């Protein structure tokens, strides 16, 4: 199953970004959703569910409360910039146009 989903991005990510809440993601580094969230730099990511990892990440979240407002604002901006229907519709239309234009 991991192989089949390694390139997909969770459709919930834009919703979470727009919610102004912190994201705690759990998964291996080679999954697209985890790579995307790491690249954004505004999420807490765990690669394992062992007790020590959970405690460490939760402590990090609690100790970085001063950053939560900024993380929320960045999340909203990223959701608008990267996941708006209008922008994605145009991107798909432009890409399709380029593909058909090359085939002529």
N, C-alpha and C positions, 0 to 999 in steps of 0.2 A: 504493500500500500504506500509506503514511504516513497518508493521510486515513482509511482504514479502522481503523487501530489507535490513532489519536490520543486516544481516550477510554478505552481499555482500560488496566488496571493489570496488570502482570506478576504472575502467581501465585507467582513465586519471591521477591518482595519480603518477604512475611512470614517465609519460611524464612531468608532472609539476615538479617533483623532479629533473629530468634530465635537465630541462630548466634553472636552477640556479636562478629561480625567487621565490619570497616569495609566499606562498599559504595562501589565505584567505578562510577558509572553513566555511560554515554555515550549522548547523544541530544540532540535539539533541545528547547528550552524549552517548546514547545507540545504536547509529549506528556504525557499524564496521569501516567505513571510518574515522569517527571523532575520534574514540578510537585509531585507528592506527596512525593518524596524531598527536594526543596528545602524544602518547607513543614516537614518534620520537622526539618531542620537538622542531621542527623547523617550525611550522606553526602558523598562527594566526587563532584562532577559535572563532566563534560567535555562541551562542545557540539561539539567538533571533534577529529579525530584527527591534527592536524598535529603535527610533532615538538616544537615549542615548547610546545604545550598539554599534551602527554603528559609532558614533562620537568617542567613547572611543577607539574602536579597530583601527580606522583609525589614531587617534592621536598616539597610541602606535606604529603603523607601521612607521609613520613619525619620531617619536622620537628615534626609534631604528635603524636608517640608518646605524650606525656604525656596526651593526650585519649582515646586508644584505649580504655582501660578504661571511662571514663564513657560513651563512645559505645556500647560494647557493652551496658552496663547499661540505657541509655536504649532501645536497640533491643529488648531483651527486654521491657521494660515496654510499649513501643508495640505489639509483636507480640501480647502478652497483651491489652492494652486494645482494640486495633482489629481484631484478626484471630482472635479465639477463635471456635471453632465454636459454642459455647453462645451467645455474645453475638450473633453474626451470624444464627443460627437464630431467635433471639427477635426480632431486628430485622426479618427477612423476614416472620415470622409476624405481627408487629404491623402492618407496612405492608400486608400482604395483608388483614388484618382491617379496617383503615381504608378500603381501597379498596372492599371488599364492603359495608361498613357505609354508605358514601356512596351506593352504587348503589340501596339500598333506599328 
